[in-house]
């Protein structure tokens, strides 16, 4: 079984975790994506396009993605066949103990419009600046004094053994849809591979991912949309979906939360949250 992945340190760690879960007879194939060549490329598919093409063409049997990088509409012929147990979906603040502890004018680095919009909405006195590169590169720029703090995904830090770099978990920010989850993809018509991967699937994590992706699809959001969506399953079987849509400058935003018991159809719950937000003006807030 050939598992395709990007060649970044984090992507390789994630792919190896899937390979170990599958067991013997697995080969990891590194594939360079548009996003690896040009991080400023404008479309969300920049992180997955070449992997999906290799999958459909039969060059690999499985593609492992960070679920937050997977477009809301999958490429033709591609299916998410497993979502392993999810790591934390939260954002992490590195360099400070909280947003509130940062002084006015402090420079906060992030490459995410979603994070920038929410930070500016909470603290309009902070200077939110762009920071790019892999986790190590971004932490290096923080240490070099280019920023007073930076925001990264807590799951990525923990998977790289860098969880101690997080000064705080930003529970006040709505995460990106799929953050902390892995999307294990195969060809939609490859029942043998899908069956072999079924044992990796965490039903709860998969249901939450379906709800979050439904929010993004219904809002017609893309990589330029400051949108967050986070679903949580309670012990009683209820699903709570929280969603955010805002302007990158923090000047306008909407946030909604909905709980349904039992969870039932997670995509329906995600659509319902997004439709409520559209009814409240989310399309206008997002600039459509």
C-alpha positions as semicolon CSV with decimal commas, in nm:
position;residue;x (nm);y (nm);z (nm)
1;X;0,000;0,000;0,000
2;X;0,150;0,333;-0,111
3;X;0,070;0,629;0,114
4;X;0,116;0,971;-0,043
5;X;0,206;1,274;0,165
6;X;0,370;1,611;0,147
7;X;0,735;1,613;0,249
8;X;0,712;1,867;0,532
9;X;0,822;1,743;0,876
10;X;0,467;1,760;1,013
11;X;0,312;1,589;0,710
12;X;0,563;1,305;0,735
13;X;0,491;1,257;1,106
14;X;0,120;1,237;1,027
15;X;0,168;0,993;0,738
16;X;0,392;0,770;0,950
17;X;0,129;0,756;1,222
18;X;-0,120;0,627;0,965
19;X;0,136;0,381;0,825
20;X;0,203;0,242;1,173
21;X;-0,169;0,201;1,233
22;X;-0,208;0,008;0,906
23;X;0,085;-0,223;0,977
24;X;0,316;-0,412;0,744
25;X;0,339;-0,372;0,368
26;X;0,322;0,007;0,356
27;X;0,539;0,248;0,156
28;X;0,540;0,626;0,208
29;X;0,564;0,834;-0,110
30;X;0,659;1,203;-0,078
31;X;0,488;1,436;-0,326
32;X;0,560;1,807;-0,371
33;X;0,245;2,018;-0,386
34;X;0,176;2,363;-0,525
35;X;0,165;2,489;-0,167
36;X;0,515;2,355;-0,100
37;X;0,646;2,543;-0,402
38;X;0,450;2,861;-0,334
39;X;0,288;2,911;0,007
40;X;0,123;3,229;-0,121
41;X;-0,068;3,041;-0,392
42;X;-0,428;3,166;-0,378
43;X;-0,633;2,846;-0,360
44;X;-0,693;2,597;-0,078
45;X;-0,626;2,306;-0,312
46;X;-0,257;2,404;-0,325
47;X;-0,187;2,159;-0,040
48;X;-0,374;1,859;-0,183
49;X;-0,404;1,893;-0,562
50;X;-0,100;1,687;-0,662
51;X;-0,174;1,422;-0,400
52;X;-0,531;1,384;-0,523
53;X;-0,410;1,363;-0,884
54;X;-0,159;1,091;-0,792
55;X;-0,436;0,906;-0,607
56;X;-0,682;0,915;-0,897
57;X;-0,406;0,819;-1,143
58;X;-0,314;0,514;-0,935
59;X;0,037;0,632;-0,844
60;X;-0,055;0,604;-0,475
61;X;-0,330;0,413;-0,294
62;X;-0,385;0,647;0,001
63;X;-0,337;1,020;0,061
64;X;-0,298;1,157;0,414
65;X;-0,397;1,522;0,461
66;X;-0,439;1,761;0,747
67;X;-0,819;1,773;0,732
68;X;-0,821;2,153;0,754
69;X;-0,633;2,167;0,420
70;X;-0,891;1,961;0,231
71;X;-1,131;2,173;0,020
72;X;-1,496;2,156;0,121
73;X;-1,575;1,987;-0,212
74;X;-1,356;1,683;-0,276
75;X;-1,188;1,622;-0,610
76;X;-1,383;1,382;-0,838
77;X;-1,302;1,020;-0,760
78;X;-1,161;1,094;-0,413
79;X;-1,326;0,994;-0,084
80;X;-1,237;1,047;0,282
81;X;-1,247;0,687;0,401
82;X;-1,108;0,728;0,754
83;X;-1,059;0,995;1,019
84;X;-0,833;0,866;1,300
85;X;-0,888;0,984;1,659
86;X;-0,860;1,361;1,660
87;X;-0,593;1,565;1,835
88;X;-0,679;1,903;1,989
89;X;-0,862;2,133;1,749
90;X;-0,753;2,447;1,936
91;X;-0,516;2,722;1,833
92;X;-0,209;2,779;2,049
93;X;-0,047;3,109;2,145
94;X;0,332;3,089;2,153
95;X;0,538;3,358;2,325
96;X;0,274;3,473;2,575
97;X;0,043;3,326;2,838
98;X;-0,274;3,480;2,693
99;X;-0,397;3,737;2,443
100;X;-0,499;3,957;2,735
101;X;-0,142;3,961;2,869
102;X;0,002;4,112;2,549
103;X;0,070;4,487;2,565
104;X;-0,097;4,728;2,324
105;X;0,084;4,730;1,991
106;X;0,231;4,382;2,038
107;X;0,309;4,204;1,712
108;X;0,121;3,876;1,669
109;X;0,212;3,653;1,376
110;X;-0,025;3,427;1,187
111;X;-0,078;3,319;0,827
112;X;-0,449;3,254;0,885
113;X;-0,719;3,508;0,797
114;X;-0,951;3,326;1,037
115;X;-0,712;3,373;1,327
116;X;-0,634;3,732;1,227
117;X;-1,004;3,824;1,212
118;X;-1,079;3,681;1,555
119;X;-0,770;3,826;1,721
120;X;-0,847;4,172;1,580
121;X;-1,208;4,143;1,692
122;X;-1,088;4,063;2,045
123;X;-0,790;4,301;2,060
124;X;-0,799;4,579;1,800
125;X;-0,490;4,733;1,965
126;X;-0,265;4,442;1,860
127;X;-0,062;4,445;1,538
128;X;-0,145;4,123;1,355
129;X;0,125;4,042;1,099
130;X;0,179;3,768;0,843
131;X;0,421;3,486;0,927
132;X;0,485;3,190;0,699
133;X;0,697;2,877;0,682
134;X;0,685;2,546;0,865
135;X;0,649;2,522;1,242
136;X;1,022;2,540;1,306
137;X;1,064;2,844;1,083
138;X;0,782;3,032;1,253
139;X;0,908;2,954;1,603
140;X;1,253;3,070;1,493
141;X;1,112;3,405;1,385
142;X;0,943;3,438;1,723
143;X;1,272;3,369;1,902
144;X;1,453;3,618;1,678
145;X;1,224;3,893;1,805
146;X;1,018;3,951;1,495
147;X;0,698;3,900;1,695
148;X;0,589;3,915;2,054
149;X;0,368;3,609;1,992
150;X;0,259;3,380;1,713
151;X;-0,045;3,154;1,674
152;X;-0,013;2,793;1,557
153;X;-0,232;2,484;1,566
154;X;-0,185;2,308;1,898
155;X;-0,215;1,967;1,728
156;X;0,080;2,041;1,499
157;X;0,298;2,146;1,791
158;X;0,210;1,835;1,988
159;X;0,264;1,601;1,692
160;X;0,611;1,751;1,646
161;X;0,693;1,713;2,016
162;X;0,680;2,090;2,066
163;X;0,375;2,116;2,289
164;X;0,579;2,302;2,552
165;X;0,608;2,595;2,309
166;X;0,240;2,673;2,362
167;X;0,193;2,941;2,625
168;X;-0,184;2,907;2,608
169;X;-0,466;2,730;2,427
170;X;-0,686;2,993;2,265
171;X;-1,026;2,862;2,363
172;X;-1,175;3,199;2,263
173;X;-1,100;3,136;1,892
174;X;-1,321;2,911;1,679
175;X;-1,083;2,664;1,508
176;X;-1,066;2,594;1,137
177;X;-1,291;2,317;1,009
178;X;-1,098;1,994;1,045
179;X;-0,819;2,137;1,258
180;X;-0,649;1,864;1,460
181;X;-0,797;1,588;1,243
182;X;-0,642;1,380;0,967
183;X;-0,828;1,297;0,648
184;X;-0,722;0,960;0,509
185;X;-0,832;0,951;0,145
186;X;-0,859;0,675;-0,113
187;X;-1,014;0,636;-0,455
188;X;-1,390;0,633;-0,421
189;X;-1,416;0,308;-0,619
190;X;-1,133;0,128;-0,434
191;X;-1,337;-0,084;-0,196
192;X;-1,043;-0,304;-0,098
193;X;-0,834;-0,013;0,028
194;X;-1,135;0,151;0,189
195;X;-1,212;-0,170;0,375
196;X;-0,855;-0,204;0,498
197;X;-0,857;0,153;0,625
198;X;-1,194;0,125;0,800
199;X;-1,026;0,009;1,121
200;X;-0,848;0,347;1,145
201;X;-1,172;0,542;1,150
202;X;-1,299;0,711;1,467
203;X;-1,673;0,747;1,416
204;X;-1,703;1,050;1,645
205;X;-1,414;1,238;1,487
206;X;-1,548;1,158;1,140
207;X;-1,896;1,283;1,230
208;X;-1,756;1,609;1,367
209;X;-1,549;1,660;1,053
210;X;-1,857;1,606;0,835
211;X;-2,048;1,872;1,030
212;X;-1,763;2,123;1,011
213;X;-1,713;2,070;0,639
214;X;-2,087;2,120;0,586
215;X;-2,060;2,462;0,753
216;X;-1,782;2,564;0,515
217;X;-1,963;2,432;0,206
218;X;-2,288;2,606;0,295
219;X;-2,110;2,937;0,359
220;X;-1,926;2,886;0,025
221;X;-1,603;2,966;0,208
222;X;-1,254;2,923;0,065
223;X;-0,897;2,991;0,176
224;X;-0,967;3,366;0,161
225;X;-1,266;3,339;0,395
226;X;-1,216;3,409;0,767
227;X;-1,439;3,118;0,868
228;X;-1,415;2,874;1,157
229;X;-1,622;2,568;1,245
230;X;-1,589;2,331;1,537
231;X;-1,810;2,034;1,627
232;X;-1,804;1,845;1,956
233;X;-1,990;1,529;2,053
234;X;-2,113;1,512;2,410
235;X;-2,126;1,202;2,626
236;X;-2,504;1,203;2,580
237;X;-2,472;1,181;2,201
238;X;-2,558;1,546;2,137
239;X;-2,350;1,740;1,887
240;X;-2,264;2,106;1,938
241;X;-2,143;2,303;1,637
242;X;-1,985;2,646;1,678
243;X;-1,913;2,861;1,373
244;X;-1,750;3,198;1,303
245;X;-1,748;3,423;0,997
246;X;-1,581;3,761;0,992
247;X;-1,384;4,022;0,808
248;X;-1,007;3,994;0,817
249;X;-0,978;4,340;0,976
250;X;-1,202;4,234;1,266
251;X;-1,455;4,510;1,196
252;X;-1,753;4,277;1,154
253;X;-1,819;3,918;1,251
254;X;-2,083;3,660;1,335
255;X;-2,064;3,366;1,571
256;X;-2,330;3,102;1,627
257;X;-2,365;2,778;1,820
258;X;-2,619;2,501;1,788
259;X;-2,672;2,178;1,980
260;X;-2,880;1,891;1,849
261;X;-2,971;1,577;2,041
262;X;-2,904;1,316;1,921
263;X;-2,641;1,408;1,663
264;X;-2,823;1,216;1,389
265;X;-2,711;1,363;1,057
266;X;-2,398;1,572;1,127
267;X;-2,400;1,739;0,786
268;X;-2,755;1,858;0,844
269;X;-2,651;2,017;1,174
270;X;-2,358;2,192;1,006
271;X;-2,582;2,321;0,727
272;X;-2,836;2,447;0,979
273;X;-2,574;2,652;1,165
274;X;-2,443;2,800;0,839
275;X;-2,795;2,879;0,714
276;X;-2,870;3,063;1,036
277;X;-2,554;3,266;0,988
278;X;-2,642;3,343;0,627
279;X;-2,982;3,460;0,746
280;X;-2,805;3,695;0,986
281;X;-2,588;3,845;0,710
282;X;-2,281;3,620;0,688
283;X;-2,257;3,657;0,310
284;X;-2,233;4,034;0,344
285;X;-1,979;4,006;0,625
286;X;-1,766;3,778;0,406
287;X;-1,780;4,031;0,125
288;X;-2,019;3,856;-0,114
